[in-house]
């Protein structure tokens, strides 16, 4: 099992180098698109996020993959797991 700190460090290196990062989901928030244990490959965006894209981002001390819903006026991103009914806003 990879430590959370090591995973975040590896993700940062991949982003800085502009290369894809393999992420293994642990929760059920993206079910049925991604199930716990599924691995997904995330590449740094070459454009602003588009509604419907799944983004990998840091939330506190962990990495999270959620679907991008759009931007709020104050600059936050609206993100939501496919399994949940409520949007979660994150500052980026």
Residue pairs with C-beta under 8 A, 6 or more apart in sequence:
2 10
4 61
4 62
5 61
7 63
8 58
8 61
8 62
8 63
10 21
11 21
11 23
11 56
11 58
11 63
14 20
14 21
14 44
15 21
15 44
18 44
19 43
19 44
20 41
20 42
20 43
21 41
21 42
21 43
21 56
22 39
22 40
22 41
22 42
23 39
23 40
23 41
23 42
23 56
23 63
23 65
24 37
24 38
24 39
25 34
25 35
25 36
25 37
25 38
25 39
25 40
25 65
26 36
26 37
27 36
27 81
28 35
28 36
28 83
29 64
29 66
29 81
29 82
29 83
29 84
30 54
30 65
30 66
30 67
30 81
30 82
30 83
31 82
31 83
32 82
32 83
33 54
33 82
34 40
34 54
34 65
40 54
40 56
40 65
42 54
42 55
42 56
42 65
45 53
45 55
49 55
49 68
49 77
50 68
51 68
51 69
51 70
52 67
52 68
53 67
53 68
54 65
54 66
54 67
54 68
55 65
55 66
55 67
55 68
55 77
55 79
56 63
56 64
56 65
57 63
57 64
57 66
57 77
57 79
57 90
57 92
58 64
59 90
66 79
66 80
66 81
66 88
67 79
67 80
67 81
67 82
68 77
68 78
68 79
69 77
69 78
69 79
69 80
69 87
70 77
70 78
71 77
71 78
72 78
72 89
75 91
75 92
76 89
76 90
76 91
76 92
77 89
77 90
77 91
77 92
78 87
78 88
78 89
79 87
79 88
79 89
79 90
80 86
80 87
80 88
81 88
